[in-house]
């Protein structure tokens, strides 16, 4: 019985890996770092799957992308993306997802806590993306700041959408992990 439960969770992790991959194709090209719906799917994986299965889905996503499969934004893949301008966001998916997974039981208590969790997830993601652009990808500090500032409003919109959807799925008990 326990192995069937674990197998279902592994299958859900793989499903979320696929959802994250597909969401990479929903793109608003706003500059060097395209805006995708991946971060929203990463948040869903963190809050809809119990630990460590949300993290497993991100690890699998990053592994498949590193192998060269076209799962990153705009249908790209390969190791080069980890040192390019979007590399910090890719690694940020893992760090921010791990954070949400660790505090999952706190964040799924109310709509306010969901919003707070998604907000903190986004702050971690944007901060790691910004630092990576400046330190690793050799994007100038001013340019990186402009890119990061351009991502704030769309990120807030995604946080609100995520809060409403997750409130309906988790707090209203429509989804069981």
N, C-alpha and C positions, 0 to 999 in steps of 0.2 A: 504494500500500500504506500509506504513512504517513498519507494523508488518511483512509483507512478506519479506521485506528487512532484518530486524533483524533476522528473522527465517533462512534466507539463510546464514547470517553471523554466526549464532550459528551452523548451519550444517557444514560450512567450518571449524569452530573451532574444531568440532568433527572429521572432516576429517583429520585435521592436527594432532590431538591427535593420530589418528590411524597411520598416516605416521611416527610420532615420535616413536611410539611403534614398528612398523615394522622395522624401521631403527636401532633399538636396536639389531636386529639379524644380522646386517652387522657388524661383529666384526673382528678386528685384535688383537689377544691376545698378548699384548706386556708387560705384567707384572701384577701388582696388580690392576691397573686401565686399563681395556681394552679400546681400541680405537674403537669407534662406529661412525656411521653417524648421531647420534641423534642431535649433536650440529648444524649440517648443516640444519636439518629439523626444529630445534628450530629457527634458523635464518630466514628460509623461512617463518615460521609462523609469526614472528615479522614484516617482511617487506612486506608480501603479504596480511596480514589481517590488517584492521584498528584497532586502539586502541578502546577498551580494548580486542578485540577478540583474538589477539595473546596470550595475558596473560591468557585468559580464557582457551585456548587450553593447555597451560602448566599446569595450575592448575588442569585441568581435568586429564591430563597425570599423574601428581604426586599423585592425589587422587586415581586413579585406581591402580597405582603401590603400594601405601600404603595399599590398601585393600588386596594386595597379588596376584593380577593378574600378570602374567609373562610378564611385559612390559619393565622392566629395562634390562640392558645389559645381554646378554647370557640367556635370558628367565627367569629372576628372578623377584621376587616381594616381598613386605613386608616392614614393618616399619624399620626393622633392617638395611636396605640400607641407611637410612638417618643418621645413626650414624657410618656407616662403611666408608671405604676409598673413596667410590664414592659419599657419601652424599653431600659433598660440591659442586660437579658438578651438582647433581640433583637440589639442591637449587639455584645454580648458573644459571641454565637454567631460573628460574623464574626472578631472579634479572637482568640478562643480557638481557632477553627478554623484561622486563619492560623498561630498558634503551633504547633499539632499538625502542620500540613502542613510547616512549616519543619524540624521535628525528627522527621519521620515515620520516617526510616530508623533512628533511634536507638530509637524507642519500639516498633518492631515486632520487636525482637530476642528478647525473652523475655516471659514472663508478668509478671515483676516490673517490667520497663520499660513494658509496656502499662498496668499499674496506675498507675505513676508518671505516665505521660502523661495518663491519664484524670483522675487526681487533680489535676494541675496545670491541666488544662483546666477542671475544675470550680471550682477556686480562682479562676481568672481570671474565669469566668462569674459566680460569686457576688459577687466583689469589685466588678465593674463594675455588676452589678445593684443592689448596696447603695449604691454611690456615686451612681448615677443616681437612685435613690429619694430620697435626701437632697438632692442638689444640684439636680436638674432637676424631679422630680415633686412636690417640696414635701411629701414624707412626713416626718414628724418623725423625728429620729435614733433615738429609743427604739423607735418603731414599726417603723422599717426594720430595726433590730437584731433585734427579735423575729421579724420575717418571715424574715430571713436565717438566724437560728438554727433556725427551724422547717424550713428547707430542707436542713440539714446531713445528718440521718439518711437521708432519702430519696435524697439525692445520693450518699451512700456506698453505698447499696443499688444504685443505678444504675451506679456505678463497678464494683462487684463483678460485676454482670450483664454489663456491657460488657467487662470483662476476660476473663471466661469465654467469651463469644461470640466476641470478636475473637481470643482465643488459638486457639479451634477453627478459625476462618476463615483467619487469617493464618499463625500459627506452625505449625499442622498442615497448612498449604498446601491448604486447601480453596477458597480464593478467590484469583484472580490478577487484579491490576489492570492 
